[in-house]
Amino acid sequence: MSRSKTFPIFLAFLAMGFGDVVGPLVSLVKDSFEVSNFVASLMTTSGFIMFGVLSIPMGVYQDKKGKKFILLLGLTIALIGLVIPILFGMYGPKAVIEAGSFTKLYALFASIFLLGAGATTLQVAGNPIMRDVSADGQYSSNLSLGQSIKAIGSSLGFLVPPAVGIWFGLDWTILFPMFAIIILITLVWVNSLKFEEKRSADAKPATLSSSLKLLGNPFVLLMVVGIFLYVGAEVSMSAQIPILMDKVYGISDFGLWLAWGLFFLPIFLGRLAGAFILKKLKAGKFLVYSVLLSVLGMLLLFFGSQYFAYSGIVMIGLGFSNIFPLIFSITVDAMPERANELSGLMVTAIVGGALIPPITGAVADISVQLGFLVPAACIFYILIVALKSAKK
């Protein structure tokens, strides 16, 4: 497929990353609305809960309507979500804390809820569409590249708020109109695309029942739970690292930038490198190496040293970078005839980003560093997933 047709799909992956803004929003909402770590962490629940509700139905609907239709639907839902805070005056000026600010807080939760619904729909369509545009044997590589572009979208939540505050005197809510413009461009561009969607000749129509029955396959269940815990661990890390910078190490003004440099920059670079590494190394082995690096990084967080912690966060970011696309592509490549149902199941598992971070936040209210035990436990499970998938 030509670059003119693949570029809009990669742009959709960029838009997909906007759903991850809930991570850095936890610290921003905590400071702006003066709420507890736990309450702020509920922002992640609002953003990720639709992954648990919508993914399987969207996978079934996609089987009937096609991936392009579902991709456009996801972009539309996300765009509506981004317009809501703009209508409530959250579009850049520093006016979050004022009379009626709780009304704005509720509007913000509604916005993130719809943005999460849009991101859910984009994930269901975007990941299998990448298989449609990939040459044989290149799906894992191309999906890692797409996920690296998604990491750029995720990074904007860390990079933009400090920049607009320092240089332009604007508030972090400038993210909403900025994201809305990018999604509108993507929506128009993807709508103009024409491409053939791959489908196995012997593939049976997807249903809710056929999707759920796949969980009876031990391998599929293992991988779906792996996605659930991985996303919960990643969102917990992105939410708690800025708080660690502020509360433990006293870095507030540039805490988001430092958190991005230590965590999301390695994720982006790791996914970019992964696209090339996977041309030479089997996906199963690469998954094992990635998780082992993450486990080692997690251990460094508990040594009590600031520089050990920084090193550990970088290692975690590099280790995390390819876990999602590897688990996803390994599972779909094992059962390509059930791609839509598997996509729905695994995107459903992203609901881990709704359920794990509040647990992390509750533990972090006792001790910020103690809170990292929650994502650490998730990664130890994923090590088991990696070893078993490599053996399979």
C-alpha angles and dihedrals in degrees: 000000000000124000090245087066100038096048095069089050090053088047087055087055088053089053089046088061091060088077088067090065086097088079099064090031089071093070092038094051091043091057099036097047097028096231131146126274089252095051092046089049088059084074086075090052090054091049099045105032092089090062086069094045106037108031103081094041089048091050090053092044090048090056088061102035102031135246097273092056092050091046090054090046091053092050090050094050092048091049092053089050092053093050093058098071090043089058088052092054098262102130107113113302114110098255106116098112108056140101108318093021091141088061086057090048091055090047088051091053090050090049093050089046091058092040087054090049089051092047089049091054092045091052092050091053103028101057097052092039086062087062089054092057097040128096118237111290093011100090096098091046095048093044090054089051090050090049089050088057088047086055089059089057090047090049095058090074088062100038106040104052097058091041097052091043095053100037105030105020091238131140128247088255088083083088090079100061091037093054091043093057093049092048092048090054091047092049093054093045097048090047089060093053124108119193140140118257113219118234130171113245091226096044114129120223112272118244135174088252094050090050094052092044089062088069086070087071104090092213093052092046091050092052095044092052087047090057090047093054095039094055091045090052094047095048090045090053094047090049098045102039094072088048089049089052091051106037101033105028100027096236107138112144094050098024094113092050092048091047089051092047093050099041118014098036090058089046090053094045092044093053091046090051091043091062088063098035090056090060087068106024128059115250094236094056092044090053091055092050091047094052093045089055090050092051092051090049091050091054091054091059091070099052092090094234120122093216093046087052092050091049090047093052091051091050091048090051092051091045094046094048099088104022096097098046091042095052090043097048095041090054096045092045089054092056108017093162088066095046096129094049093044090048090053092048096047094044087050086058089062083081082089084084088064099045107035101050096059087054089049090047093050091052090044089056085067094044127347093217092045088058090069089069088079098061088039090060089049092054093051088058091049088054087063089049091051095050093048095045091049090052091049 
